[in-house]
C-alpha cells in the first residue's frame, strides 16, 4: 500500500478544508491518521430544488437547466478522460458510489471516493474535504471534480483535486457481472474502478489458509484482508477487503473471515488495480 510522504502532508496543509486534492504517493491514509468509518447503509442523496418562474412555458428556462449549463462548462466525457495522458488536468462530473473512511492529519481532512457515471468510473484518491462535506457525499451524490489524471501500479486515479457538490439528479450504479471476463485483463481494465460482480468462484488456498491479514499474512485482524479465488479453469485471482472501505465490524469482512478453502462464493466490489485486477470487495456471499 502506498504511504504518505512528509512533503505531501505539508503540501496538503496548504489546501482549504473544502477543496479536494492529494500530493501523496499512497493509496491509504497514513498509519498515524485518525480514520472515521462510514456506515454502509448511509444512502441518502443530496438534491437541489428546481424552481420555475413565469407563465411562458415555451420561452422559459428552468433554474436546473441554467445550472446544468454552468456545471458542464469545461467538463470532459469519460471517453475524453480515458484518452487523456497521465498528468493532464481533468474536469469531470461524476456520482459518488462509495467512500473510504474520512481521516485527518494536522487539521486537514481527506477521503478517497469511488465514483461512477453512466459511461465509466473514477477513483478520487485522498481528496481533502471537510467532515461536513464528507457526510453529505453519500451514494448517488453528483459532484464536479477538477484534478490531475494519475496512474500508480496500473491504477488510474484523479489526484490533487478540488470538488463542488452539485446536487440535482442522482445515479447509483448496478454491479456489472464480469465473470466471463475474469481471465481477460484487457477486458477488466476497460471496467476499471466500476462496480462489478463475479459469481461461482471457488475459495483457493492462500499460504495454507482461506485468507490472510495483509498481503503477506504479517498483519492482524482489522487490517486489509486478502483471499484467492479460482475460476472453473483453475486460474487463481487475488481479491481484497480494503479495511478503510469495509472494516472488521462489517458483514463482508466477517464473511471472508468465515471462508473455507473450497467454498463457492459470489463477490461484488470495485475494480481496483494493483499490478493487475484486485477488486476492493464490498459484498461476499457463500453459496
C-alpha positions, 0 to 999 in steps of 0.5 A, a space after each residue: 500500500 502506498 504511504 504518505 510522504 512528509 512533503 505531501 502532508 505539508 503540501 496538503 496543509 496548504 489546501 482549504 478544508 473544502 477543496 479536494 486534492 492529494 500530493 501523496 504517493 499512497 493509496 491509504 491514509 497514513 498509519 498515524 491518521 485518525 480514520 472515521 468509518 462510514 456506515 454502509 447503509 448511509 444512502 441518502 442523496 443530496 438534491 437541489 430544488 428546481 424552481 420555475 418562474 413565469 407563465 411562458 412555458 415555451 420561452 422559459 428556462 428552468 433554474 436546473 437547466 441554467 445550472 446544468 449549463 454552468 456545471 458542464 462548462 469545461 467538463 470532459 466525457 469519460 471517453 475524453 478522460 480515458 484518452 487523456 495522458 497521465 498528468 493532464 488536468 481533468 474536469 469531470 462530473 461524476 456520482 459518488 458510489 462509495 467512500 473510504 473512511 474520512 481521516 485527518 492529519 494536522 487539521 486537514 481532512 481527506 477521503 478517497 471516493 469511488 465514483 461512477 457515471 453512466 459511461 465509466 468510473 473514477 477513483 478520487 484518491 485522498 481528496 481533502 474535504 471537510 467532515 461536513 462535506 464528507 457526510 453529505 457525499 453519500 451514494 448517488 451524490 453528483 459532484 464536479 471534480 477538477 484534478 490531475 489524471 494519475 496512474 500508480 501500479 496500473 491504477 488510474 486515479 484523479 489526484 490533487 483535486 478540488 470538488 463542488 457538490 452539485 446536487 440535482 439528479 442522482 445515479 447509483 450504479 448496478 454491479 456489472 457481472 464480469 465473470 466471463 471476463 475474469 481471465 481477460 485483463 484487457 477486458 477488466 481494465 476497460 471496467 476499471 474502478 466500476 462496480 462489478 460482480 463475479 459469481 461461482 468462484 471457488 475459495 483457493 488456498 492462500 499460504 495454507 489458509 482461506 485468507 490472510 491479514 495483509 498481503 503477506 499474512 504479517 498483519 492482524 485482524 482489522 487490517 486489509 484482508 486478502 483471499 484467492 479465488 479460482 475460476 472453473 479453469 483453475 486460474 487463481 485471482 487475488 481479491 481484497 477487503 480494503 479495511 478503510 472501505 469495509 472494516 472488521 465490524 462489517 458483514 463482508 469482512 466477517 464473511 471472508 473471515 468465515 471462508 473455507 478453502 473450497 467454498 463457492 462464493 459470489 463477490 461484488 466490489 470495485 475494480 481496483 488495480 494493483 499490478 493487475 485486477 484486485 477488486 476492493 470487495 464490498 459484498 461476499 456471499 457463500 453459496 
